[in-house]
Amino acid sequence: MVRLTAMLLVLLANTCNQQKAVKQQIGSIQDKRWSLVNMNGTIQEKSPIWLEFDTAAHRFSGNGGCNKVAGEYQLDGNEITFGKVISTRMACIDAQANERESAFLRMLSDRTYTIKFEERQLQFRDSGRIAMLFDGFKKAAVTK
C-alpha cells in the first residue's frame, strides 16, 4: 500500500511539473518577438522575418520579410502546429528576399514542430534537426 501511494505521488509530481513547464513555455512564447536567425541551416543575417504569438487567441502574426503574415497555431506540450497561414501579396524588391519569404511561408503552412526553448532562443525542430531558430526580444509596449 505504501509503495502504491509513493508511486502515485511521484506520478502526480511529474504531471504537475510537466504542466508547469508547459505554462512556462506558453508564457515564454507570448512575451517576445521572435526574430528568425537560422532557417534550414542557413544563417539569416539581419533578417526582417519575425513572429509574435497570442496564446489566448491561438494566433500568430509577423513579417515574412516583405509581407505581413498571420495564422493559427496550437501548442500541445512541446509541439506546435501551424495552420491557415495567410500573408499580404506585395512583391519583394529582390529575388533572394522573395525566395526566402516563400520558403518561410512553406515552413509554416500546415506544419508541426517540436519546440525547444534555450535561454532566449526558440527552436522549431523537425525529426531532431533545427528547422528554424529564433532569437527572442521583449515586445515593445503598446501605447493607447
Solvent accessible surface area in square Angstrom, and as a share of the most:
residue,aa,sasa,rsa
1,M,183,0.82
2,V,128,0.73
3,R,191,0.70
4,L,99,0.49
5,T,64,0.37
6,A,49,0.38
7,M,117,0.52
8,L,93,0.46
9,L,111,0.55
10,V,89,0.51
11,L,111,0.55
12,L,109,0.54
13,A,51,0.40
14,N,75,0.39
15,T,54,0.32
16,C,76,0.45
17,N,93,0.48
18,Q,123,0.55
19,Q,104,0.46
20,K,126,0.54
21,A,45,0.35
22,V,43,0.25
23,K,148,0.63
24,Q,114,0.51
25,Q,37,0.16
26,I,58,0.30
27,G,30,0.29
28,S,38,0.24
29,I,0,0.00
30,Q,65,0.29
31,D,75,0.39
32,K,54,0.23
33,R,92,0.33
34,W,3,0.01
35,S,27,0.18
36,L,2,0.01
37,V,40,0.23
38,N,32,0.16
39,M,14,0.06
40,N,80,0.41
41,G,61,0.59
42,T,81,0.47
43,I,123,0.63
44,Q,20,0.09
45,E,144,0.65
46,K,201,0.85
47,S,22,0.14
48,P,57,0.36
49,I,0,0.00
50,W,58,0.20
51,L,0,0.00
52,E,34,0.15
53,F,3,0.01
54,D,65,0.34
55,T,27,0.16
56,A,95,0.73
57,A,55,0.42
58,H,80,0.35
59,R,91,0.33
60,F,4,0.02
61,S,52,0.33
62,G,6,0.06
63,N,39,0.20
64,G,0,0.00
65,G,18,0.18
66,C,32,0.19
67,N,6,0.03
68,K,144,0.61
69,V,4,0.03
70,A,22,0.17
71,G,0,0.00
72,E,66,0.29
73,Y,2,0.01
74,Q,103,0.46
75,L,28,0.14
76,D,115,0.60
77,G,28,0.27
78,N,76,0.39
79,E,81,0.36
80,I,0,0.00
81,T,57,0.33
82,F,2,0.01
83,G,15,0.15
84,K,147,0.62
85,V,32,0.19
86,I,109,0.55
87,S,29,0.19
88,T,61,0.36
89,R,217,0.79
90,M,126,0.56
91,A,93,0.72
92,C,16,0.09
93,I,182,0.93
94,D,76,0.39
95,A,72,0.56
96,Q,142,0.63
97,A,15,0.12
98,N,71,0.37
99,E,118,0.53
100,R,58,0.21
101,E,9,0.04
102,S,46,0.30
103,A,24,0.18
104,F,0,0.00
105,L,34,0.17
106,R,152,0.56
107,M,11,0.05
108,L,0,0.00
109,S,49,0.32
110,D,117,0.60
111,R,76,0.28
112,T,65,0.38
113,Y,2,0.01
114,T,51,0.30
115,I,4,0.02
116,K,85,0.36
117,F,50,0.21
118,E,81,0.36
119,E,178,0.80
120,R,126,0.46
121,Q,54,0.24
122,L,0,0.00
123,Q,9,0.04
124,F,0,0.00
125,R,60,0.22
126,D,40,0.21
127,S,117,0.75
128,G,59,0.56
129,R,114,0.42
130,I,60,0.30
131,A,1,0.00
132,M,0,0.00
133,L,28,0.14
134,F,1,0.00
135,D,18,0.09
136,G,4,0.04
137,F,95,0.40
138,K,172,0.73
139,K,67,0.28
140,A,92,0.71
141,A,95,0.74
142,V,137,0.78
143,T,122,0.71
144,K,243,1.03
